Amino acid sequence: EADIYQTPRYLVIGTGKKITLECSQTMGHDKMYWYQQDPGMELHLIHYSYGVNSTEKGDLSSESTVSRIRTEHFPLTLESARPSHTSQYLCASSESKGAPLSKKLFFGSGTQLSVL
Amino acid sequence: QKEVEQNSGPLSVPEGAIASLNCTYSDRVSQSFFWYRQYSGKSPELIMSIYSNGDKEDGRFTAQLNKASQYVSLLIRDSQPSDSATYLCAVSADRGSTLGRLYFGRGTQLTVWP
């Protein structure tokens, strides 16, 4: 079954640790995204990729980095986690062929990160 | 000015009533509009998309778009307790460096009581 997967679902870590949030999709989508969502707030785009070896920063200033070595895999890394990074991180993907220009997003189940 | 504005609610309606959710957006060039439903603790799921002025119906859901007024709405007929969730409005960015991206509103929290 085509889907988008995120691991871990929950993560509690101490300040200063390096972490990687995993995201994989089996739908063959070219476009992938990382959003950050705090309770009652908008989803903010932090990184996106339109294909292999293509990554861009989004609207929200972030100390994280991403990579896109394979179409299906789009991990997000925090080199040194801080309490301000505590949030829900959502990975999403969309196809890129055909019209209209902006496509429907399919979301993973999210990673709730807590940095102590 | 935020790109997408929604009333945060909460909106509370009785079972069987019509729930009306509203969204305004700032960029006249936007072409694609989406409604996502997000249950508490879950990720958003797409329930409606609309690209042309007018109404689009899918079961109990109707999306309405008025590009001249830069206004999108979602009507839920015969509301059920299972419709209780936060509804996110998303609007496409269709020009410049943000081409192809979506901007989300903060969402409207809907509660349907039996």
Interface residues (C-beta under 8 A of the other chain):
Chain A: K31 G40 M41 E42 L43 L45 Y48 Y50 G58 L90 P100 L101 S102 K104 L105 F106 F107 G108 S109 G110
Chain B: K2 V4 S8 Q31 S32 F34 Y36 K42 S43 P44 E45 L46 S49 Y51 L88 A90 S92 A93 D94 L99 G100 R101 L102 Y103 F104 G105 R106 G107
